[in-house]
Structure formats: structure tokens, C-alpha cells
Amino acid sequence: MNVVSFITEHRLVAIARKVETKDIVDTALALNKGGICLLEITFNQASPTCIKDTVASIIAVKKALGNKMCVGAGTVTTEAQAQAAAAAGADFSLAPNTDIAVISEMKRLGMVAVPGALTPSEILSAWNAGADIVKLFPAGNFGLSYVKAIRGPINHVPLMAVGGINEKNVKEFLDNGFCSCGIGSNIVRNDLIHEGKFEELTSLAKSFVQAIQ
């Protein structure tokens, strides 16, 4: 699998944040049934067991869905977390920030690197450090006018929009210079997961897929 091509083809990355390992496979299956083929499973930095939990979740989804779901590790803020993600079989690795050492470790481990950035300096620093895609975060808070301003001089860096992306604005972001979008609580709703309402996750996934067609 060419992961960068897979991301730019399927475009929608569902972000599973604080989803328990016991629920992650059902969550992934429900999202995939709705047409989502990219899943980010984040490290919960506040949890003392975040590495163990995220590794277990990545392994479980990879085993259950195989090539049906391209799985990324999210909120990777340390080299140790990058190493754990790679060992678990993550296809790509995302971060909320630009950390040159972490980007370098992601690339050394053979993972597609998607670090986070906001300013032009951060975007280019991440790109020059080897990022495959740069995550503009939080994209929704700054809006399309900000994107259009920076895309003039920085039009060669593939960008993923994350933060504040919903059914109403997702197509606009994709139509204005982004190769993909990451969607968290607007699609991976923990309240539905806790209640076992996985069919509603499938419906949410379908609504986002339809929104970009």
C-alpha cells in the first residue's frame, strides 16, 4: 500500500480519541461500513498507559480489518511513541506539533509522517524535515481565508485539515487546497460508542462520505 496515495485518494481520516481498546474494533468496523478507510488512533497523553493502550488498539484494528483500513497513530509527541506506533504496525503517524526529532524518527522507522503546524514557518520547517503531509491544526478555527493566504507562497506542501471539520465545511476545505481532512468528535462520537450505537457511527461516516462527493 502506498500510504500517501491512499490518504489523498480516500481523503477522510476519522480520529479515534479516548476510545477504549475493547471498543476500537467495533468502532473501526462501523466507520469502514460507512465508507471510511482511514483511522487515526491517538495516544492519550494524560494516561499513564497511553502507549500500551494505543499499541493494543492499533494491533487489534490491523488484525480485524487488514487492508480495508489504513491505520495511523495520532498525537505522537515523542520518539518513544513513534517507535511504539511503528512496532504496532501503524501505517502513518500524526502529531499536533512540529518537532524535528520526532519527524526524523518517524521517517527513520519507515512511517508516513504527518506533523502538525499552523504558521508558514512551522509548515515549511515540518516539510523540510521530511514530512509527507503537513497537518494544519486547528484549521477550522482559522478558516478558509487563512488557508488561501498561505497557499499563495506555500502551494507545494500537501496539507491535511484537522480541527473544527464538519459535514458543512469538509468539502470546502478539500476544494481549497487540502489533500485530506481529519475529523474527530464530529464522526467518532464517544457517547454513541459507550452506548453501543455503532450503526449511528456508520450513518455519520456515510454522511461525511456523501458530503465530499
CORWOUR-V895182 format. One record per pair of residues at least 24 apart in sequence whose ideal C-beta (glycine too) atoms are under 7 Angstrom apart, sorted by the first residue. I is the first residue (numbers start at 1). J is the second residue. Records with the same first field share a line. If there is no record, write none. Layout:
I = J / J
This chain:
1 = 67 / 70 / 91
3 = 70 / 91 / 92 / 112
4 = 112 / 132 / 133
6 = 70
7 = 38 / 133 / 180
8 = 179 / 180
10 = 37 / 38
11 = 174 / 180 / 181 / 212
12 = 36 / 38 / 181 / 183 / 208 / 209 / 212
13 = 38 / 40 / 180 / 181 / 182
14 = 38 / 39 / 40 / 183 / 187 / 188
15 = 40 / 42 / 74 / 182 / 183 / 184 / 188
16 = 40 / 41 / 42 / 188
17 = 42 / 184 / 188
18 = 44 / 190
19 = 188 / 190 / 193
21 = 53 / 56 / 57 / 60
23 = 193
24 = 57 / 60 / 61
25 = 60 / 61 / 64
26 = 198
27 = 188 / 193 / 198 / 201
28 = 61 / 64 / 65 / 69
29 = 64
30 = 198 / 201 / 202
31 = 201 / 205
32 = 65 / 68 / 69
33 = 202
34 = 202 / 203 / 204 / 205 / 206 / 209
35 = 205 / 206 / 209
36 = 205
37 = 68 / 69 / 70
38 = 70
39 = 69 / 71
40 = 72 / 74 / 94 / 182
41 = 71 / 73 / 74
42 = 74 / 75
43 = 73 / 74 / 75 / 76 / 81
45 = 75 / 77
51 = 81 / 84
55 = 84 / 88
58 = 85 / 88 / 89 / 90
59 = 88 / 89
62 = 89
76 = 102
77 = 102
78 = 102
79 = 105
82 = 106 / 109
83 = 109
85 = 111
86 = 110 / 111
94 = 135
96 = 137
98 = 122 / 125 / 126
100 = 129
103 = 129 / 130 / 131
104 = 129 / 130
114 = 160
120 = 150 / 154
123 = 154 / 157
124 = 154
127 = 157
133 = 158 / 159 / 160 / 179
134 = 159
135 = 160 / 162 / 182
136 = 160 / 161
137 = 162 / 163
138 = 162 / 163 / 164
139 = 163 / 164 / 165 / 173
140 = 164 / 165 / 169
144 = 172 / 176
147 = 176 / 177
148 = 176
151 = 177
167 = 207 / 208 / 211
170 = 208 / 211 / 212
171 = 211 / 212
174 = 212
183 = 208
